[in-house]
Amino acid sequence: MLKICYTGQYHFRALLTTGEFKHEKLRNIQSFYGKALVDTYNYEKKIHCTGLFIDNKLSSYSKFFKTMKYDMSYDYVYLNQNLDDIYECFQRPKTEHSDVALQGMENLYAYDFLYLKNIYDGMTNTDFSGSVRSKYVNTWHMFTLKYGQLLNVLQRNNFNPESIIDIDWSESLSRIDSGLGFHG
């Protein structure tokens, strides 16, 4: 059984918008102000989810990252671009899964599996307050909307990546715990 141990991931929430914003360097401090800054500061408190959110007026400019409507003002940005590749591989016959190893992507994909496991662990961790857990629940929901079948299989198989892509993940997962990163 494979085990993902690394817990050094940080989850964040950020809003991306456009509008008035000013920055001044004063004598002893830097000053940031403007309507865009105030609006995002106030709106951020309403979002009970982790990740990057983009003003829906700007979503059409997101050429590399997929987005999905979150609410009337913001869209959720899927920063884990590799999940599309993982999902595509997951839907292919298992005989084609060795292509992942041949392309050397398994070290990078291991971090995406870890990220999903951390979200799941956050939403089920009873040591966290209800408001913290709800942020993870809502993040899990956003990923379920896009990758539902993949998440169901991972969850049923205790987040063993072999249940998604049938290759040996031992070295890739050990690299995470060692701190070597995903580069060979």
C-alpha positions in Angstrom: 0.0 0.0 0.0 1.3 3.4 -0.9 1.2 6.2 1.5 1.4 10.0 0.9 2.9 11.6 4.0 4.0 15.1 3.1 1.9 17.8 4.9 3.9 20.9 3.9 1.2 22.3 1.5 -0.3 25.6 2.1 -3.8 26.4 1.0 -4.7 30.0 0.1 -7.5 32.2 -1.1 -6.9 35.0 -3.5 -9.0 37.2 -5.7 -7.9 38.6 -9.1 -9.7 41.7 -10.5 -9.1 44.9 -12.3 -9.7 48.5 -11.2 -8.4 51.4 -9.4 -5.3 50.6 -7.3 -2.6 52.9 -6.0 0.7 52.3 -4.3 2.9 54.9 -2.6 6.2 54.5 -0.9 6.0 56.7 2.2 8.8 57.5 4.5 8.6 54.4 6.8 5.8 52.4 5.2 4.3 51.5 1.9 0.7 52.5 1.2 -1.7 50.5 -0.9 -5.2 51.8 -1.6 -8.0 52.0 -4.2 -11.4 50.8 -5.1 -10.2 47.4 -6.5 -8.2 46.7 -3.3 -11.1 47.6 -1.0 -13.6 45.6 -3.1 -11.5 42.5 -3.1 -10.7 42.8 0.6 -14.4 43.0 1.5 -15.5 40.3 -1.0 -12.8 37.8 0.0 -14.5 37.3 3.4 -17.6 36.0 1.6 -15.8 33.2 -0.2 -15.7 30.0 1.9 -13.3 28.1 -0.3 -9.6 27.9 -1.0 -7.8 28.7 -4.3 -7.7 31.5 -6.8 -10.8 33.4 -7.9 -10.9 35.7 -10.9 -13.4 38.5 -11.5 -15.8 37.0 -14.1 -15.2 40.0 -16.3 -11.6 38.8 -16.7 -12.2 35.0 -17.1 -12.1 35.2 -20.9 -8.4 36.3 -20.5 -7.5 33.1 -18.7 -6.0 31.2 -21.6 -3.9 28.6 -19.7 -6.0 28.0 -16.6 -9.5 26.6 -16.8 -12.2 28.4 -14.8 -15.7 27.7 -13.6 -18.4 30.0 -12.3 -18.2 30.3 -8.5 -20.8 33.0 -7.9 -22.3 36.1 -9.6 -19.0 38.0 -9.4 -16.1 35.5 -9.4 -15.0 32.3 -11.2 -12.9 29.6 -9.7 -9.5 29.1 -11.3 -8.2 25.5 -11.6 -4.5 26.0 -11.0 -3.7 22.2 -11.1 -3.5 22.1 -14.9 -2.1 18.5 -14.7 -5.4 17.2 -13.4 -6.8 17.5 -17.0 -4.0 15.1 -18.2 -4.5 12.8 -15.2 -8.2 12.7 -15.8 -7.6 12.0 -19.5 -5.2 9.2 -18.7 -7.6 7.8 -16.1 -10.3 7.4 -18.8 -8.0 5.5 -21.1 -7.4 1.7 -21.0 -5.0 0.7 -18.3 -2.7 -0.7 -20.9 -1.9 2.8 -22.0 -1.0 4.1 -18.5 2.7 3.4 -18.9 2.8 6.4 -21.3 2.8 8.6 -18.2 6.0 7.0 -16.9 7.6 7.2 -20.3 6.9 10.9 -20.4 8.4 11.4 -16.9 5.3 13.2 -15.6 4.6 10.9 -12.6 6.8 13.0 -10.3 4.8 16.1 -11.0 1.4 14.3 -11.0 2.2 12.9 -7.5 1.9 16.5 -6.1 -1.6 16.8 -7.7 -2.7 13.6 -5.9 -1.2 15.0 -2.7 -3.1 18.2 -3.1 -6.4 16.4 -3.6 -5.7 14.2 -0.5 -4.9 17.3 1.6 -8.2 18.9 0.6 -10.0 15.7 1.5 -8.1 15.5 4.8 -8.9 19.1 5.6 -12.6 18.6 5.1 -12.7 15.5 7.3 -10.4 16.7 10.0 -12.6 17.1 13.1 -9.8 19.0 14.9 -10.4 21.9 12.5 -13.2 24.3 13.3 -16.4 24.0 11.2 -15.6 27.2 9.3 -12.2 25.9 8.3 -13.6 22.5 7.3 -16.3 24.2 5.2 -13.6 25.9 3.1 -12.1 22.5 2.3 -15.6 21.0 1.6 -16.3 23.8 -0.8 -12.9 23.4 -2.5 -13.6 19.7 -2.8 -16.9 20.5 -4.4 -15.3 22.7 -7.0 -13.0 19.9 -7.9 -15.9 17.4 -7.9 -17.7 19.5 -10.5 -14.8 19.1 -12.9 -13.2 15.7 -11.9 -16.0 13.9 -10.0 -15.4 10.4 -11.2 -11.6 10.7 -10.6 -12.2 12.0 -7.0 -14.7 9.2 -6.3 -12.1 6.5 -7.3 -9.3 8.2 -5.3 -11.5 8.5 -2.2 -12.7 4.9 -2.4 -9.0 3.7 -2.7 -7.5 5.8 0.1 -5.9 8.2 -2.4 -3.7 5.5 -3.9 -2.6 7.0 -7.3 -2.4 3.4 -8.7 -6.2 3.4 -8.7 -6.1 6.2 -11.2 -3.0 5.5 -13.3 -1.7 1.9 -13.1 2.0 2.5 -12.8 4.5 2.2 -9.9 4.3 5.4 -7.9 6.8 4.4 -5.2 9.6 6.7 -6.3 7.5 9.6 -7.2 5.8 9.6 -3.8 9.1 9.1 -1.9 10.5 12.2 -3.7 7.7 14.3 -2.0 8.7 13.1 1.5 12.4 13.5 0.7 12.0 17.1 -0.4 13.7 16.4 -3.7 10.8 17.8 -5.6 9.6 16.6 -9.0 12.7 17.2 -11.1 14.8 14.2 -11.9 
